Amino acid sequence: MARQLCTAELSPVRIYQFAATLVGAAAVLIAFARTGQFPSEIPDRLAILMGGSLATYLTSKGIQKATENAARNGANPAANR
């Protein structure tokens, strides 16, 4: 049986979310290194990046649940495309 690359443990959405988290952490660490204190406000761009990451994750979970429910009810979601 061939090993799947997109499993629940390693999906593109999770990789994207991890990358966005690393960018956010790097932004905070750079701000800390420049000023010597943690930022009192989150920059708008960083908040948008993290919000986009969350929206992508929630969308993928919604699609996954809809596919599971359709399969459980005997529907073929691929036939509706």
C-alpha positions in Angstrom: 0.0 0.0 0.0 1.5 3.4 -1.0 2.0 5.8 1.8 -0.1 9.0 1.5 1.6 12.3 1.9 -1.6 14.2 2.9 -2.6 12.5 6.0 -4.3 13.9 9.1 -0.8 14.2 10.6 0.7 16.2 7.7 -1.7 18.2 5.7 -1.0 21.4 3.7 -3.3 23.4 5.9 -1.3 22.4 9.0 2.0 23.2 7.3 0.6 26.6 6.3 -0.7 27.2 9.9 2.7 26.2 11.3 4.5 28.6 8.9 2.2 31.4 9.9 2.9 30.7 13.6 6.6 30.8 12.9 6.3 34.1 11.1 4.2 35.5 14.0 6.7 34.3 16.6 9.6 35.7 14.6 7.9 39.1 14.4 7.4 39.2 18.2 11.0 38.1 18.8 12.4 40.8 16.4 10.3 43.4 18.1 11.6 42.2 21.5 15.2 42.2 20.2 14.9 45.8 19.0 13.2 47.3 22.0 14.1 45.0 24.9 10.4 44.5 25.8 7.5 42.6 24.4 5.2 44.6 22.1 2.2 46.1 23.7 0.1 45.9 20.5 -0.1 43.2 17.7 0.6 44.7 14.3 -2.4 44.7 11.9 -0.5 42.6 9.3 0.4 40.0 11.8 -3.3 39.8 13.1 -4.4 39.4 9.4 -1.9 36.6 8.8 -3.0 34.7 11.9 -6.6 35.2 11.1 -6.1 33.9 7.5 -4.3 30.9 8.9 -7.2 30.2 11.3 -9.8 30.7 8.5 -8.0 28.3 6.3 -7.8 25.7 9.0 -11.5 26.0 9.9 -12.5 25.8 6.2 -10.6 22.6 5.7 -12.2 21.1 8.8 -15.6 22.1 7.6 -15.0 20.5 4.2 -13.6 17.4 6.0 -16.7 17.0 8.2 -19.1 17.6 5.2 -17.3 14.9 3.2 -17.4 12.5 6.2 -21.2 13.2 6.7 -21.9 12.7 3.0 -20.0 9.4 2.9 -21.8 8.2 6.0 -25.2 9.1 4.4 -24.2 7.2 1.2 -23.8 10.3 -1.0 -20.9 10.6 -3.4 -19.6 14.2 -3.0 -17.3 13.8 -6.0 -20.3 13.1 -8.3 -21.7 16.6 -7.5 -18.7 18.5 -9.2 
